[in-house]
Amino acid sequence: MKKIECLCENVKAEDLKKSLYILPIGGFFMDTINAVAFKRDSENPQVKFVERPRIKIEIFVKDEDVEKTVQILLDVIRKGVFGDGKIFIMPADDVIRVRSGERGHEML
């Protein structure tokens, strides 16, 4: 089981919701965040940064669904320009349904 985090422009939220619907998942988490990017210039040591609104999506999927999920995310968010976003893939050891105490990837 894996956790996929996607950070991207918030204008893509509705497109992502529609595209992720085809996956065998019960849902996902979406939150609005502010991304801060530092602009470093060796000639000018002043602190400069750019703050941009983004969305953060967290999806838990079975191992066999990782590549399909990543491809859907890329198809929706990639424009080929600076600031398109980032996708992180991490292991998720277990999941527990709080209501019933059931465990395992069947809870997805």
Phi and psi in degrees as GROMACS dihedral restraints (atoms count N, CA, C in turn):
[ dihedral_restraints ]
;  ai    aj    ak    al  type     phi  dphi    fc
    3     4     5     6     1  -130.5    20    10
    4     5     6     7     1   153.7    20    10
    6     7     8     9     1  -107.4    20    10
    7     8     9    10     1   127.1    20    10
    9    10    11    12     1  -112.3    20    10
   10    11    12    13     1   124.1    20    10
   12    13    14    15     1  -111.7    20    10
   13    14    15    16     1   132.8    20    10
   15    16    17    18     1  -125.7    20    10
   16    17    18    19     1   126.9    20    10
   18    19    20    21     1  -113.4    20    10
   19    20    21    22     1   123.4    20    10
   21    22    23    24     1  -155.3    20    10
   22    23    24    25     1   177.3    20    10
   24    25    26    27     1   -60.0    20    10
   25    26    27    28     1   142.5    20    10
   27    28    29    30     1   -75.6    20    10
   28    29    30    31     1    -9.8    20    10
   30    31    32    33     1   -71.2    20    10
   31    32    33    34     1   -11.8    20    10
   33    34    35    36     1   -92.0    20    10
   34    35    36    37     1     1.3    20    10
   36    37    38    39     1   -57.3    20    10
   37    38    39    40     1   -50.6    20    10
   39    40    41    42     1   -66.0    20    10
   40    41    42    43     1   -40.2    20    10
   42    43    44    45     1   -62.2    20    10
   43    44    45    46     1   -40.3    20    10
   45    46    47    48     1   -65.5    20    10
   46    47    48    49     1   -43.1    20    10
   48    49    50    51     1   -57.9    20    10
   49    50    51    52     1   -46.8    20    10
   51    52    53    54     1   -65.1    20    10
   52    53    54    55     1   -41.7    20    10
   54    55    56    57     1   -71.6    20    10
   55    56    57    58     1   -36.4    20    10
   57    58    59    60     1   -76.3    20    10
   58    59    60    61     1   -13.6    20    10
   60    61    62    63     1   -59.9    20    10
   61    62    63    64     1   -28.2    20    10
   63    64    65    66     1   -75.9    20    10
   64    65    66    67     1   -12.2    20    10
   66    67    68    69     1   -75.8    20    10
   67    68    69    70     1   152.3    20    10
   69    70    71    72     1   -80.9    20    10
   70    71    72    73     1    60.8    20    10
   72    73    74    75     1  -125.5    20    10
   73    74    75    76     1   157.0    20    10
   75    76    77    78     1   -82.5    20    10
   76    77    78    79     1   -13.8    20    10
   78    79    80    81     1   157.1    20    10
   79    80    81    82     1  -170.5    20    10
   81    82    83    84     1  -155.5    20    10
   82    83    84    85     1   171.0    20    10
   84    85    86    87     1  -103.6    20    10
   85    86    87    88     1   137.8    20    10
   87    88    89    90     1  -135.9    20    10
   88    89    90    91     1   133.5    20    10
   90    91    92    93     1  -140.3    20    10
   91    92    93    94     1   148.4    20    10
   93    94    95    96     1   -89.7    20    10
   94    95    96    97     1   131.2    20    10
   96    97    98    99     1  -133.1    20    10
   97    98    99   100     1   170.2    20    10
   99   100   101   102     1  -113.8    20    10
  100   101   102   103     1   124.7    20    10
  102   103   104   105     1   -96.3    20    10
  103   104   105   106     1   137.1    20    10
  105   106   107   108     1  -116.9    20    10
  106   107   108   109     1   120.9    20    10
  108   109   110   111     1  -112.2    20    10
  109   110   111   112     1   130.3    20    10
  111   112   113   114     1   -87.6    20    10
  112   113   114   115     1   137.8    20    10
  114   115   116   117     1  -107.9    20    10
  115   116   117   118     1   110.8    20    10
  117   118   119   120     1  -102.9    20    10
  118   119   120   121     1   133.3    20    10
  120   121   122   123     1  -135.4    20    10
  121   122   123   124     1   117.4    20    10
  123   124   125   126     1   -66.8    20    10
  124   125   126   127     1   -24.6    20    10
  126   127   128   129     1   -81.2    20    10
  127   128   129   130     1   -26.7    20    10
  129   130   131   132     1  -126.6    20    10
  130   131   132   133     1   102.5    20    10
  132   133   134   135     1   -75.8    20    10
  133   134   135   136     1     5.4    20    10
  135   136   137   138     1   -65.1    20    10
  136   137   138   139     1   147.0    20    10
  138   139   140   141     1   -75.4    20    10
  139   140   141   142     1   124.2    20    10
  141   142   143   144     1  -130.2    20    10
  142   143   144   145     1   140.3    20    10
  144   145   146   147     1  -149.6    20    10
  145   146   147   148     1   158.6    20    10
  147   148   149   150     1  -120.6    20    10
  148   149   150   151     1   129.2    20    10
  150   151   152   153     1  -111.8    20    10
  151   152   153   154     1   127.7    20    10
  153   154   155   156     1  -132.2    20    10
  154   155   156   157     1   139.8    20    10
  156   157   158   159     1   -71.1    20    10
  157   158   159   160     1   139.1    20    10
  159   160   161   162     1  -141.8    20    10
  160   161   162   163     1   170.1    20    10
  162   163   164   165     1  -115.8    20    10
  163   164   165   166     1   149.5    20    10
  165   166   167   168     1  -119.5    20    10
  166   167   168   169     1   123.7    20    10
  168   169   170   171     1  -113.4    20    10
  169   170   171   172     1   133.0    20    10
  171   172   173   174     1  -120.1    20    10
  172   173   174   175     1   123.8    20    10
  174   175   176   177     1  -128.8    20    10
  175   176   177   178     1   134.5    20    10
  177   178   179   180     1  -108.2    20    10
  178   179   180   181     1   124.0    20    10
  180   181   182   183     1  -133.9    20    10
  181   182   183   184     1   159.7    20    10
  183   184   185   186     1   -69.6    20    10
  184   185   186   187     1   154.5    20    10
  186   187   188   189     1   -53.5    20    10
  187   188   189   190     1   -38.9    20    10
  189   190   191   192     1   -71.8    20    10
  190   191   192   193     1   -11.4    20    10
  192   193   194   195     1  -103.0    20    10
  193   194   195   196     1     2.8    20    10
  195   196   197   198     1   -63.5    20    10
  196   197   198   199     1   -53.1    20    10
  198   199   200   201     1   -63.7    20    10
  199   200   201   202     1   -39.7    20    10
  201   202   203   204     1   -62.8    20    10
  202   203   204   205     1   -42.0    20    10
  204   205   206   207     1   -64.4    20    10
  205   206   207   208     1   -46.2    20    10
  207   208   209   210     1   -61.8    20    10
  208   209   210   211     1   -41.5    20    10
  210   211   212   213     1   -64.5    20    10
  211   212   213   214     1   -39.6    20    10
  213   214   215   216     1   -62.0    20    10
  214   215   216   217     1   -45.1    20    10
  216   217   218   219     1   -60.3    20    10
  217   218   219   220     1   -46.1    20    10
  219   220   221   222     1   -62.7    20    10
  220   221   222   223     1   -42.7    20    10
  222   223   224   225     1   -60.2    20    10
  223   224   225   226     1   -34.9    20    10
  225   226   227   228     1   -83.1    20    10
  226   227   228   229     1   -43.0    20    10
  228   229   230   231     1   -96.7    20    10
  229   230   231   232     1   -19.5    20    10
  231   232   233   234     1   -76.2    20    10
  232   233   234   235     1   122.5    20    10
  234   235   236   237     1  -115.9    20    10
  235   236   237   238     1   -12.7    20    10
  237   238   239   240     1    84.3    20    10
  238   239   240   241     1    24.3    20    10
  240   241   242   243     1  -125.7    20    10
  241   242   243   244     1   162.4    20    10
  243   244   245   246     1   -58.1    20    10
  244   245   246   247     1   132.2    20    10
  246   247   248   249     1    93.8    20    10
  247   248   249   250     1     6.8    20    10
  249   250   251   252     1   -56.6    20    10
  250   251   252   253     1   -37.3    20    10
  252   253   254   255     1   134.8    20    10
  253   254   255   256     1  -171.6    20    10
  255   256   257   258     1  -142.7    20    10
  256   257   258   259     1   151.1    20    10
  258   259   260   261     1  -125.5    20    10
  259   260   261   262     1   130.0    20    10
  261   262   263   264     1  -117.5    20    10
  262   263   264   265     1   138.8    20    10
  264   265   266   267     1  -122.7    20    10
  265   266   267   268     1   124.5    20    10
  267   268   269   270     1  -132.9    20    10
  268   269   270   271     1   151.3    20    10
  270   271   272   273     1   -69.5    20    10
  271   272   273   274     1   145.5    20    10
  273   274   275   276     1  -123.7    20    10
  274   275   276   277     1   110.7    20    10
  276   277   278   279     1   -68.9    20    10
  277   278   279   280     1   -37.3    20    10
  279   280   281   282     1  -159.7    20    10
  280   281   282   283     1   161.5    20    10
  282   283   284   285     1  -136.7    20    10
  283   284   285   286     1   139.9    20    10
  285   286   287   288     1  -126.8    20    10
  286   287   288   289     1   125.1    20    10
  288   289   290   291     1   -79.7    20    10
  289   290   291   292     1   115.0    20    10
  291   292   293   294     1   -60.4    20    10
  292   293   294   295     1   -43.3    20    10
  294   295   296   297     1   -57.4    20    10
  295   296   297   298     1   -44.0    20    10
  297   298   299   300     1  -111.5    20    10
  298   299   300   301     1   -15.1    20    10
  300   301   302   303     1    81.4    20    10
  301   302   303   304     1     1.6    20    10
  303   304   305   306     1   -63.7    20    10
  304   305   306   307     1   149.4    20    10
  306   307   308   309     1  -130.0    20    10
  307   308   309   310     1   158.2    20    10
  309   310   311   312     1   107.3    20    10
  310   311   312   313     1   172.3    20    10
  312   313   314   315     1   -66.2    20    10
  313   314   315   316     1   -11.6    20    10
  315   316   317   318     1   -66.0    20    10
  316   317   318   319     1   -17.1    20    10
  318   319   320   321     1   -78.7    20    10
  319   320   321   322     1    -7.9    20    10
